[in-house]
Structure formats: C-alpha cells, structure tokens
Amino acid sequence: MLIGEVAQRSGVSARMLRHYESLGLLRPSGRTGSGYREYSGEDIRRIFHIESLRSLGLSLREIGRALDDPGFTPSALVDDLIRQTRERIAAETELLTRLRRIDAAEPAGWEEVLQVVAFLQALGSTSAAARQRAALSSADEVAVPVEALVEAVLKETDPNVAGALRWALARSDGDGTPLLAEGLGSPVAAVRERAVRALAELPGGEAAARLRDALTNPDAVVRGHAALALGTRGVADAVPTLIDMIVAGRNDTDAADALSTLASDTAAAARIATGLVDRLAHDTTRAPARVRLTQALADIPGTTASRALVELSRDGDRAVALTATYLLRLRDGR
C-alpha cells in the first residue's frame, strides 16, 4: 500500500507519516520499483498503535520506547501520565476560575482587568500582610469578585486577615450568602465556623434566614455563632440555643448578653425567664450550669424572672441560693 492510500485509510497525513519515519518511529517494509514507500499490513497496525498511544498523551519518544523495548512496562509511564494530567487539569481549572472572576467583575478596560488580577494574586499571597492589605483596599479600588472573597474567607487562618476579609465581603456589591451557606455543610469544622462568622456580619434578610437555618446545624459551634448573631438582631428563635450555650459554658457570657438584648421585649422577657427556669429544674443540669443560668436571670426584666430569683434564693444548692440572693438585692436597688 502506497503512502497516499495509507494516509487516506488511517487518517494520518503523508507529512506526519514521513515525520514518523524521520524519527525512526515507523519504517515502511519495502519500496516499489519506482522507489515509492510501500507499507505492509504490519506497518499499518504500527501506525494505529502509534496513534492510540498519542491519544493517551505520550510523546513520540515515549511511544518509540513502548513499541520497541520488549522489557518496557507501562505502569510507571501511565502513573506519570495520570499525575501530569491531574496537574494540567488543576492548572486549567484555576485559570478558568480566575477568568470567570475577572468576567464577573465586568471590567471596563484593561486597566481594571489588571487591577482585578493584582487583587486576586494578593488574596492568594503567602504573606498575611499582603492578603490583609488586599482585603482592606478592595472596597475602594477594585470591583471585587465576590466568589474570590468567599473562597478567601473560608480558607483564611490568620484572625486579623479573616476579620478584614469578612469586612470586605460585607461591603461588597455581590451576594456571598449562598456560597457561605454551602460552607456551613463543609466536612471541615474550621470552614463551617468561618462560614457562619462571615454570615453573621452580612446585612439583609437573606443572611438572617441562613442563620436561622444554621440553628439546626449539627455543629454546636455553628449553632452558637448563629444564635449570637440572631440575638443581636432581635430574633427570638435564637433563645433555646442561647440557653443551651449557657448550660454548656460555651460563650456563656455572650449568650447571656444576647438574651438580655432580646429581653427588651416584654413577651420575650417572660419566655426567656421561663426557659432559664425550666433548664434550672432539669434533673441533668449540673451545679456549675445552674449557677450560670441563675446569673443569666440578672438582666431579664419582669416578674417571671424576679419570682424565679426569689425561689432560687432558697435553693438547696448554696452557690445558686447565694447568687440569687445577691441578684435580688441588685434588682431591689435599681
């Protein structure tokens, strides 16, 4: 079979076949009387073998080794190809993400494109100071891609940088709420905490709704941050979780302050006092927790809390009784 027919049947151009020959990768079995290359059936099979290996990403040199070395084992080469392919995919994915973020910023010209690129590079810097400067300057200098800010918030470990990033996210034009809500479901506890802390600083009803959902999160830390944020916003749904925090001794002072804020409403004050008293009466509530619950009644106005303190002043637990007595004196002196 002559080279033109081989090219037609195999789909490999005559020029490429000559290139394979120049590299020693393919050698036609014979020549015609006129000196034209003549390919045998075995030569055709080798061409298809070459093309098959090329489709896997092997270089022509590697293909030559694979076909000509009887002792060649493919496992190491295939493993290396897998590694190279993964690295290439990761690099291409990173580039695609960067391009999408630049596109989302809707730059008006190349100067703005360069600003966004510089901002993204600063966010990915190994220097905490550089990341913090980028976050603090973002609201004034660059149209910030909100996805980049959320990603940075969820992975930032430096507390100062994290605070600056949350501030920048709260001031950004984009809505990072859905992405942060996804972070609440992360298998990594630190990511879940960063997500809820960022949500707590976002304004608006959508963020508040996500925080309400977070009150049922399996992670107690997430529930706690959500409850504290909702408490400062006057959302009574946070009350049970805030009381749980006092019992557990986890941010109990902040939880008591949040309950005090919520208790500015008369109906809420009675509900909070009742909730605290119910937990005090619970058989499984231990002594230190009972003292903390009693202390939490201090800033809850209304007769329900006052009556509860009178009863607690006669409690069998001396620490609880002394705490309640002291708090009653303070209330009488107001």
C-alpha positions, 0 to 999 in steps of 0.5 A, a space after each residue: 500500500 502506497 503512502 497516499 492510500 495509507 494516509 487516506 485509510 488511517 487518517 494520518 497525513 503523508 507529512 506526519 507519516 514521513 515525520 514518523 519515519 524521520 524519527 525512526 518511529 515507523 519504517 515502511 517494509 519495502 519500496 516499489 520499483 519506482 522507489 515509492 514507500 510501500 507499507 505492509 499490513 504490519 506497518 499499518 497496525 504500527 501506525 494505529 498503535 502509534 496513534 492510540 498511544 498519542 491519544 493517551 498523551 505520550 510523546 513520540 519518544 515515549 511511544 518509540 520506547 513502548 513499541 520497541 523495548 520488549 522489557 518496557 512496562 507501562 505502569 510507571 509511564 501511565 502513573 506519570 501520565 495520570 499525575 501530569 494530567 491531574 496537574 494540567 487539569 488543576 492548572 486549567 481549572 484555576 485559570 478558568 476560575 480566575 477568568 470567570 472572576 475577572 468576567 464577573 467583575 465586568 471590567 471596563 478596560 484593561 486597566 481594571 482587568 489588571 487591577 482585578 488580577 493584582 487583587 486576586 494574586 494578593 488574596 492568594 499571597 503567602 504573606 498575611 500582610 499582603 492578603 490583609 492589605 488586599 482585603 482592606 483596599 478592595 472596597 475602594 479600588 477594585 470591583 471585587 469578585 465576590 466568589 474570590 472573597 468567599 473562597 478567601 474567607 473560608 480558607 483564611 487562618 490568620 484572625 486579623 486577615 479573616 476579620 478584614 476579609 469578612 469586612 470586605 465581603 460585607 461591603 461588597 456589591 455581590 451576594 456571598 450568602 449562598 456560597 457561605 451557606 454551602 460552607 456551613 455543610 463543609 466536612 471541615 469544622 474550621 470552614 463551617 465556623 468561618 462560614 457562619 462568622 462571615 454570615 453573621 456580619 452580612 446585612 439583609 434578610 437573606 443572611 438572617 434566614 441562613 442563620 436561622 437555618 444554621 440553628 439546626 446545624 449539627 455543629 454546636 459551634 455553628 449553632 452558637 455563632 448563629 444564635 449570637 448573631 440572631 440575638 443581636 438582631 432581635 430574633 427570638 428563635 435564637 433563645 433555646 440555643 442561647 440557653 443551651 450555650 449557657 448550660 454548656 459554658 460555651 460563650 456563656 457570657 455572650 449568650 447571656 448578653 444576647 438574651 438580655 438584648 432580646 429581653 427588651 421585649 416584654 413577651 420575650 422577657 417572660 419566655 426567656 425567664 421561663 426557659 432559664 427556669 425550666 433548664 434550672 429544674 432539669 434533673 441533668 443540669 449540673 451545679 456549675 450550669 445552674 449557677 450560670 443560668 441563675 446569673 443569666 436571670 440578672 438582666 431579664 426584666 419582669 416578674 417571671 424572672 424576679 419570682 424565679 430569683 426569689 425561689 432560687 434564693 432558697 435553693 438547696 444548692 448554696 452557690 445558686 441560693 447565694 447568687 440569687 440572693 445577691 441578684 435580688 438585692 441588685 434588682 431591689 436597688 435599681 
